[in-house]
């Protein structure tokens, strides 16, 4: 459940009541939680559960095999059908739970948390194959995943953009929030080859060029800072990953995915963030000094509801290594944007 920790900071902090006189790690509690405005929209992100909070402690079990998260497009027909069946069953159960159950879809969406091994939407993989350089699964994953596009499925979400209904349309990493609102079938669409080339440049710049913690993560985020009180300011102060590829996929999908407090109501949210977490993990593995050592970062807290409806407090420093948590990611092709395959020097 802890895989969404870093990139979901801004929404989870809507739960916090902060003392602006101090500068410390962000602590999240249920005490005094109340609805609040973000970008002029009122969001009620207060959980229904008031159970005692227990602390999460990662326990690495070397005798258990590491679970591998797969890219959706790399599953074969039988694997994809089985995964869709299980995911549909899970969403049917979540939708049926009452709102006073912490495990309900509404409460999971509020906390931006899913307690499952979620395969991911590999939107950065355009399928380009370079002999001697490509590795892992080379199937393109940069179009909308078909299992979320079936109107008869609980994985379908009616408020998405028309883009999600065009099977061959590639995601556009240059899309901004202003371009995403009220999209119609008549919106101008650049040729696919232009979009793909620009996507590769954006990915190459972000992944290979942003080696500093400040550029990648954005401004420090602490209790007592203005950003910890104003979630709109927090988003605008985000780093390159938050504002470029991560945000653009939200805006490209549109609907609830483009709204700060509603994104997790769309089932594709978790497939998107599965890939966000994978790329974050890959970026951290590229070299030393890519994980902040600031105690205010490592000791920041988040609250989740687990499968037993218990409230669990998770500390950032406990979940930065996915392998300690028992999972890793499938090896995938990055030939179109990996620096060693890319001609531009940043």
N, C-alpha and C positions, 0 to 999 in steps of 0.2 A: 504493500500500500504506500510505501514511502517514496516511490519512484518519481512522484510529481513535485517533490519538495521545492527545489530551487526556482523553477520557472513560474510557479503559481503563487509566489509570495504576495503579490499585490492584492489578489482577491481574498486570500485567507486573512489578511490584516484587517479586513472589514469587521472581523470578529473581535478585534482587540480594543481595550480601553487603556489608553496610554498616558503616562505622566510626562508632560512636555518639559518638565524641569530637569530631566536627566538624559544622558546619552548612554544607552546600554543595549544589550541584545534585546530584540523584539520579543516580548512575552505575550502569549495569547491566552485569554481567559474568557469565560462566558459571562462574567460579572458585569452587569450594567449594559450589556449589548443592546443596541437599538438600531432600527433602520436608519439609513443615511443616504445622502445624495452623492452620485458620482456622474460627472458629465451631465448634470441636470436631471438625471434619472434616479428615482428612489428605489433602492435595493434593500430588501430585508434578508440579510445573510445570517440572522441569529438562529442557532440550532435549537431544536426542541428538547434535546436531551440535557439533563442537568446531573448526570451520574458523576460519581467521583472519577477523577482523572488518574490514570496510571501511566507510568513512563515506559516508553519503548526501549528495549535494549537488544541490539543486534547480536545474534549468536550464530557464528559460522560453524556449520557442520560439515567437516571435510569428507565424511562418509557418504553424504548425499550428493548425487550428480548435480552439476550446475544446469539450471533450466535455460534453454536458449529461446529467446524471443525472435520470431520470424517476421520477415517482411510479407505483407499480405499477398503481393503479386508473385511471390516465390513459393507459395503453397500450391501443391498440385490440386486437381479438381476435387478429389476425395477429401483431402485435408481441409480445403477451404469450405466445403459443404459441412463437414463436421464442426469446424470452428464456428461457422455461421449458426448452426443449430444450437450449440452451447451458448453462444452470445445472445441469441434470440430468447432462449429459455431464461437466461439471467435477467434480461431487460423486462421480460414478462413478469417475473417474480418481483423485481424492483418496483415496477409500475403498480403492482397489486398491493404492496405494503402501504399501510396508512401513514399519513404524514407525521404521526407521533412516534413512529418507529425510526430510530436513528439510521437504519439501513435502507430506508426508502429512497427512491430515485431523487426525490426532492431534497432530502438531507444530504445525500451523496453529492448532488450537484452543488449545493450550497458550499460544501467543504472542498469541492473540486478534487475528489478522491475516489478511486476505484480499487477495491480489494481483490484484484485478479491478475493473472498473467495475461496481459493484453498484447497481442501481436500488433504491429504498427504499420501506419500508412507511410511508405517509403518515398515521400514526395520529392526528395532530392535526387533520385536515381532516374536519369533520362534514358538509360539503356545503351549509352554510347560504349562501344567495345574498342579498346586499343590493344592490339596484339602485344603480349608480354607485360601489359600494365593492368588490364582488367582482372578482377579477382572476385570470388564468391558468386552470388546470384547476379546475373546481368540483365534480368528482365526489368523493363522500365516500370516504375511505380509512381510516376508523376502525374497521373490522372486520378479522378475521383474513384475510390474503391467500390467495386460493383456491389458488394454485400450490403452497403449502406444506401443503395439507390433503389431498392425494391419497395414500391409503395405499400405492399401488403405486409412488410416486415416491421417489427417493433424497432428495428435499427434505422428506419426511415425517419426523416424530420422534414416537415412540410415547409419550414420557413427558410430553407437554404436558397442560394442564388440559382438561377438557371444554369450556371456553369456546371453545377454538380450533376446535371442531367445530360451532359454531352460527354459520352464515354471516352472520346479521343482527345479532349481538350486538356492541354497541359496547364498545371498550376503556374501562376505568374507571381514571381517573388518581388516584383516592383510595385505591386498593388498597395495603395494607401487607404486609410480609413475613408477619406473623402471620395475616393473612386468606388468604394464598395457599397455605399448606401443607395438603396432603391435601384439595384441593377436590373436591367431588362434585357430581353433577347436582342434589342436593337443597339446595345452598347457597342462602341467600336472595339474590335478585337484585332490585335496585331497578329501577323502571320506566325505560325507555330515556330518556324525556324528563328525568327527574331526573338520570341519569348524564350526559347531554349538557350540561345546564345547568351542572352542577358542573364538568365538564371545561373548559367555556369560562371559568369563573371562575378555575380553577387555571392555565390557560394564560395568561389575561390578567394575573393577578397575577405569575406567574413572568416572562413576557416583557416586560411593560411596567413592572412595579413594581421588579424587581431590577436596578437600574442600577449598583450598586456591585460592584466586583471581589470583595470579601470575601464578600458575600451570594451571588453567583452561583457562584463557584468553590469556596467553603469555605475552611477554614484552610490556611495555607501548608504545603507538603509538601516537606520537605528531608531530605537525608541527615543522620543523627544525631538526628532527631526520633523520638519514640515511634511516630508514625504510619507512618514509613518502615520500621518493624520489624514492626508489628502491622497487618495488612491489614484486620482487622475494625474496629479503631479508625479507620483511614483512611477507611473507608466511612461510618461514623457521623459523621465530621467533614466530610463532603462538603457542597457548596453546594446551593442550592435546585434547580438543574437535575438534579443527580445524584440527589437524594433524592426529588424529586417525580415529574415526568413520566417521566424515564428509568427510575427504579427501579420505578415502578408497572407499566410495560409488561412488564418482566421478571417481576414477581410475577403479573400477570394471565395471562401465557402459561404460567407455572409449569414444572414438570419441571426439566430441566437449566438452563433459562433463569433459574430462581430460585436457582441455586447459584453461588457466587462463582467457583469454579474449573472449572465445567462448562458455563457458558453458551454458549460458542462451538461446542460439539458439536451444538447445534440449528441447522440451516441458517438459520432465520429470524432468528437473532442478528444477522447482517450486514445484513439488510434493516432491522431495528430500528435498528442503529447508523448506518446510512446516513442515517436521518431525524434521529437525535441530532446527527450532524455538520452536517446542513443547518440545523437550528434554532440550533445554536451559531454557525454562520457568520452567520445572519440577525441574531442577538443582537449579535454583534460589529460588524455594519454599522449598527446603530441610532444610534450616537453615538460621540464620542471617549472615550478613556480606558477602553475596555472590554477591552483586552488588557494583561495584567500586563507591566510592564517590568523586574520583578525578574530579575536574571541567573540566580538559582537556578531560576526557572521556565523561562526561555528556553534555558538550557544543560542542562536535564535530558535524559537519554538513554534510548532504547529500542532493543531488538534485534529484528530481523525476519529471516525467511528469504525470499529473493526467488525468482523463477521459475527461476533457475539453481541453486537450492539453496545459494546463498551467504548468509552472515550479514552483515546490514547494520545499522549503527548510525545511528539517526535522532535528530536534535536537535529539540526542540520548536520553537525559533525558526525553523527552516527550513521548517515545514509549516503555518504559521498562515493562509496565504492560498491558498485552493483554486485560484484562477485562475492563480497562479504554477505550481501543480502540473499545470495543464492541464485543469481541469474546473470546472464550475459546476452549479447546480441549476435545474431547471425552475421557472418561476413558478407559484405555487399560491395557491388561495383561503385567506385567513385571516380572513374576515369575522366569524366568531363570536368571535374572541379578540383581534384587533388593537385596540389602544387607541383608535384613531380611530373604530372602529365599536362601542366598548364603553362603556356608560353609566357604569359605576362609576369613580370616581377613586381611585387608590391613592396 
